[in-house]
Amino acid sequence: MLRFLVFRILGAIPLLFLLSVVTFAIIQAPPGDYGDTIRSMLINQGGVPAPQAEAQAEIYRQANGLNDPIIMQYFRWITGIVTRFDFGHSFFYNKPVGTVVMERLPATIALALVCHILASLLGIGLGIVAATRQYSWVDTLLGIVSFLGMTIPRFLLAIIILYLLVFKLNVSEVGMFFSARYGGAPWSWDKFVNLVQHVWPVVFIATFGGLAYNMRVMRANLLDVLNSQYVETARAKGLPESAVIMKHAVPNALHPLVAYQGVVLPYMLTGEIEVAIVFGLATVGPAIVGSMGVGDVYVTATFMLVLATTLIIGNIISDLLLVALDPRVRLGGKAE
């Protein structure tokens, strides 16, 4: 197991390097940089004449290396990460990129993990219910729910819920984690309830799509396993139907879902990002969109690198879970 982890981590290093190169190149591809943002702000907000605004923007470019070739900017950024764990300086936020990431990433990962746990538990549970009641009204109802969850775009569902909350229910505290009175207060049960009241739309929408996928896959796999010979043998031995399903059929039907965990964390992160952009929460999503809009390249590149890292970590975790679920699965073709 340890040998497997070491090789996977070592193999992830060149992959991350390649992803960082591609990401940085794509971000830099559109014309313009943060100097253009400064020029626009000086002209539109400060009333500065265009020639003077352009001169100020050029001074900023020279001071921050924005006129350097893209290759030089990339190696300056990646060298800082490798040697000093320094992700650069944010032009827009005027603070280290690492600080910007740590202000938003924990809340994003926490929301994504909550959505993932709920989607997995509810999806697997409802999939078992649907498979054991095949062609009943319960199976039909759950099939409709899963179809809607996989077809309705998350951003569209977020817009609909936002419209209902703001224009129909007159909810004013949208786009924040807490009410004003709980902003700097210590954690308590009331503060936790207030947090749930503010983030439930994000959790619901991001969970809905993952729940639908888990439910459909679990139902299909379990129906296939229930027709297997060893399941029929277990029934012939007189085992209760609940024991046949939960002890023999369900563990084997879980294999594809466990393998899916390799991509589910990035999926939940992107789902949270989409919904958070609509609701304006202070998470990774609005930061990525905002930084791309103003040319804050180091913030965008760092966030994209973090998302790529979650994909690699998720794949490693899924391999480990497969071994824990079924000891017959051997990593590297050798007994552990």
LOGU-757883 format. One record per residue (C-alpha): x, y, z; residue in one letter. Coordinates in steps of 0.001 Angstrom, whole numbers, padded with zeros to 6 digits, always signed. Example, Ala and Ser with C-alpha at 12.3 -4.5 7.8 and 13.67 -1.06 7.14 Angstrom:
2
+012300-004500+007800A +013670-001060+007140S 
This chain:
336
+000000+000000+000000M +002762+002434+000919L +004634+001600-002292R +001490+002300-004289F +000998+005685-002601L +004599+006713-003224V +004432+005810-006912F +001103+007575-007387R +002359+010740-005720I +005579+010716-007752L +003571+010126-010919G +001324+013080-010083A +004213+015562-010032I +004864+015667-013822P +001105+015650-014429L +000652+018705-012203L +003557+020405-013963F +001948+019790-017358L -001426+021011-016098L +000158+024170-014711S +001762+024914-018094V -001476+024384-020020V -003544+026343-017492T -001155+029293-017445F -001016+029394-021245A -004812+029324-021591I -005275+032067-019005I -002725+034284-020734Q -004154+033625-024211A -006850+036353-024225P -005538+039850-024987P -005030+042298-022141G -003736+042158-018585D -004314+043835-015238Y -002719+046997-016598G -005759+047384-018862D -008003+047081-015803T -006067+049857-014069I -006341+052063-017160R -010110+051518-017334S -010545+052283-013637M -008530+055504-013926L -010551+056670-016910I -014031+055606-015799N -013814+056142-012049Q -011041+058673-011641G -011684+060869-014674G -008028+060643-015713V -007288+061484-019368P -006563+058440-021537A -002851+059210-022201P -002109+059648-018495Q -004101+056515-017611A -002146+054505-020173E +001130+055851-018769A +000119+054800-015237Q -000888+051373-016505A +002452+050971-018270E +004315+051890-015086I +002325+049184-013257Y +003147+046631-015954R +006854+047369-015711Q +006838+047197-011908A +005023+043846-011815N +006652+042120-014779G +003518+042039-016931L +005544+043025-020006N +007850+040031-019595D +007406+037064-021965P +004798+034531-020875I +007492+031877-020379I +009372+034132-017969M +006165+034938-016046Q +005327+031243-015790Y +008727+030176-014512F +008744+033023-012007R +005379+031799-010718W +006199+028060-010651I +009664+028671-009152T +008097+030602-006287G +005695+027719-005630I +008410+025042-005644V +011096+026924-003714T +009114+029124-001300R +005526+027824-001552F +004749+031334-002811D +001883+031479-005326F +002557+035076-006289G +000851+038370-005502H -002760+039133-006334S -003092+042338-008334F -006796+042787-007614F -006857+041857-003912Y -003380+043392-003306N -002320+040525-001078K -000474+037194-001489P -002366+034678-003597V -001955+032077-000859G -003910+034331+001484T -006692+034764-001083V -006877+030994-001576V -006974+030212+002138M -009735+032745+002679E -012010+030955+000217R -010829+027372-000241L -011774+025927+003211P -015412+027011+002848A -015494+025675-000709T -014080+022269+000243I -016372+022053+003289A -019452+022704+001146L -018251+020254-001520A -017623+017524+001062L -021044+018021+002644V -022660+017798-000793C -020611+014706-001634H -021518+012891+001595I -025218+013702+001228L -025245+012760-002467A -023498+009462-001764S -025602+008402+001215L -028932+009477-000248L -028112+008304-003764G -026946+004845-002694I -029851+004439-000274G -032469+005492-002815L -030790+003329-005459G -031183+000299-003205I -034835+001178-002615V -035471+001560-006363A -033733-001710-007258A -035556-003747-004629T -038897-002305-005793R -038335-002553-009524Q -041202-001263-011716Y -043228-000118-008707S -044527+003441-008290W -041594+004111-005953V -039131+003069-008657D -040927+005250-011200T -040934+008272-008890L -037246+007899-008069L -036494+007468-011779G -038155+010816-012481I -036154+012447-009693V -032874+011049-011029S -033750+012154-014582F -034428+015706-013419L -031253+015780-011333G -029081+014766-014278M -030713+016995-016907T -031497+020312-015198I -028409+022593-015342P -027240+023561-011882R -026886+027239-012727F -030474+027309-014039L -031811+025698-010877L -029780+028211-008849A -031291+031135-010778I -034811+029789-010222I -034303+029345-006476I -032629+032773-006225L -035598+034351-008002Y -038074+032659-005659L -036127+033648-002550L -035599+037288-003483V -038706+038244-005447F -041344+035891-004043K -040261+035278-000452L -038528+038675+000055N -035347+037137+001445V -032759+039916+001727S -029721+038098+003155E -028497+036413-000020V -024851+035978-000954G -023486+035573+002567M -022762+032753+004992F -024153+034419+008134F -026448+037201+009199S -024723+040406+010259A -025135+039686+013970R -023234+036393+013642Y -020344+037753+011570G -017685+037818+014295G -019499+035784+016931A -018028+032520+018276P -019488+029235+017096W -022749+028203+018714S -025822+026203+017826W -027664+029380+016763D -024775+030371+014493K -024732+026902+012919F -028491+027074+012274V -027992+030513+010731N -025267+029088+008485L -027591+026299+007303V -030322+028841+006581Q -027949+030712+004273H -026177+027874+002448V -028962+025321+002034W -029664+026339-001611P -026035+025702-002560V -025981+022346-000758V -029335+021289-002206F -028486+022128-005828I -024971+020665-005775A -026248+017527-004015T -029148+017032-006393F -027021+016211-009438G -024660+013878-007567G -027566+012131-005870L -029201+011458-009231A -026052+009894-010694Y -025390+007726-007617N -028990+006540-007535M -029093+005517-011204R -025757+003700-011076V -026581+001956-007793M -029971+000808-009084R -028528-000602-012316A -025611-002342-010591N -027747-003825-007839L -030304-005194-010314L -027476-006885-012172D -025964-008328-008986V -029314-009566-007668L -029515-011913-010657N -026075-013372-009987S -025638-017035-009088Q -024062-016439-005680Y -027049-014293-004669V -029412-017088-005659E -027249-019493-003645T -027518-017238-000594A -031281-017201-000951R -031344-020985-001309A -029521-021300+002008K -032483-019640+003683G -030878-016286+004467L -033294-013412+005034P -033771-011195+001985E -032372-008176+003857S -029170-010095+004632A -028877-011279+001031V -029174-007705-000232I -027057-005847+002338M -024322-008437+002971K -023921-010046-000432H -025387-007884-003183A -024776-004277-002097V -020989-004521-001443P -020406-005898-004944N -022720-003329-006526A -020729-000518-004898L -017548-001096-006926H -018352+001295-009817P -019496+003957-007368L -016274+003665-005382V -014274+004068-008578A -016395+007143-009333Y -015056+008797-006183Q -011931+009608-008173G -013776+012356-010031V -016644+013143-007679V -014757+015678-005523L -013848+017898-008497P -017427+017386-009745Y -018815+018590-006428M -016336+021476-006388L -017435+022606-009836T -021081+022197-008829G -020520+024338-005757E -018593+026845-007875I -021433+027224-010385E -024059+027741-007686V -021833+030011-005580A -021304+032282-008600I -025068+032724-008936V -025557+033352-005214F -022378+035436-004874G -020920+033490-001954L -017328+034204-000932A -015961+030905-002219T -013675+029811-005045V -016202+030283-007858G -016693+034065-007721P -012953+034500-007113A -012077+032582-010301I -014584+034498-012418V -013583+037834-010917G -009854+037234-011319S -010297+036151-014947M -012357+039254-015658G -009672+041668-014447V -006594+039699-015549G -005437+038644-012078D -003585+035739-013643V -001837+034279-010586Y -005089+033923-008638V -006805+032158-011536T -003863+029852-012234A -003508+028904-008568T -007188+028064-008152F -007140+025928-011310M -004037+024128-010059L -005804+023430-006763V -008798+021935-008603L -006457+019715-010632A -004813+018556-007415T -008204+017544-005975T -008804+015382-009061L -005511+013531-008534I -006121+013117-004801I -009638+011845-005492G -008344+009164-007852N -005816+007959-005274I -008500+007818-002577I -010844+005865-004865S -008148+003223-005460D -007620+002857-001722L -011364+002557-001109L -011607-000200-003713L -008996-002219-001825V -010790-001625+001480A -014117-002682-000040L -012820-005803-001775D -009538-007378-000566P -009390-009344-003827R -008460-006126-005598V -004692-005871-005539R -002770-002769-006450L +000160-003315-008777G -000727-006967-009235G +000789-008006-005904K -000757-009149-002658A -000744-006505+000038E 
